[in-house]
């Protein structure tokens, strides 16, 4: 049974709040339509990670996947939807951004309406470096792609030199949520690494089992999908041990 679950960051002691879409203005200034922007940034992200000294180009695929019925229910279960929806629903009432509120609210309704289909967009690349590096190695791909914002490697050859490229995935997701998997070498063998991130506005909600370490029930916004490290204030770690069935249910195989 999968141990993947959502763990959100509690609000900081300062009481700081964040709302709206931090990337809207910067991405909208590009002058590109949303589809064009998505294609440009997706390709740039993958192309930047071409394996050094390889003569083969990075191969990039974009799949648009519509799911409903039992397939959607399996996806929701594997996604830990029961916990995620509490936070997404609470964040949909962001008083500072009516447009973002509408997008999140509409997405929740589609997820929870039995006969409605939902659309997933999957970007796959081959011949690229992948999400390598330890959980807290701030100079490696895993941390930079999954946990950092507005940061990238200091490499003049990177098209995403301002660290904005990955932001387009959250900007265009109505749930503000991105799942990721990567086949990398771990312990001398090739393994699949799974993780996820939800970039929500600050919000307040009850999350069962968190009362001991977040009495205020206030959340900074971001949540992470992984395995708990079981610390006093827990955080999510990426998983290398998910079954093929879980990978398929999440469309990450």
Phi, psi and omega in degrees: 000136182293141176256008179295132176206164180273133175231119183260150178282130177292158178298143180291158181302334181292342183083011179304143176233152174227141182217167177074194184247107184297340184262350187307306185297313183296316181288322180293333180293347181294336182079003181266153172289161186300319179296319179294318180296316180299314181297315182298311184289324178297313181296318180297317180303314183286318182298326179297340186256022177304136181296130182302136178069009176275139179272352182267138177287159173291133177262130186235132179234142175237120179249131173256117191241123177254127182231151177204179175059223184295326179296318178294321180294321177294321178299314180297318180295314180294332182279357185058048186299326182302320179280316183300319185294331177299315182286318180297317180298316179296321181287341181290345179262041177288116187289349186261353186213093182294325181294316179294319177305314183296317181296314181295315181298317180296322180294318178300316181300318179295319179298321188266356177267119190306315188271355180278142174268156174238155183248128175250144175240123183244128175251123180239139174229150181228142185082022179243168186290328181083182184272076183268161176109158178290167183304321187247016178279101189288353180258358185253166190300318184301309181297315185294324182276321190261338186237342182261153172227141181062027177225146173208172177295144178282077184227116185295343180276351180284125176292329178271051189292344180261003178071019183268342188305312181292338180297336182295330180295317179288322181299322184266354178273124179295335176266000180059033190230135181229130173255153183213147173218155182207132175269112182225167178275126180221118181066030177086000179231159177278124182225157179265125180255126182243145178196171176200162180214141174238122186255080185262161170291165174302146183201173179229128177196162175274132178230106186305132178094358181251003186300327184293323185249000173216078183296327185288339183064019177256140187235141183296326180140293184295143173230155185230139187253108182188208180255133181296140175274358175061025174284173181303314167250103191288157172224160182269135176248151179294156183245136174251007191238022182279144182290161176299325180297317178295317178301317181291320180297330179267359183059037180244009180281000000 
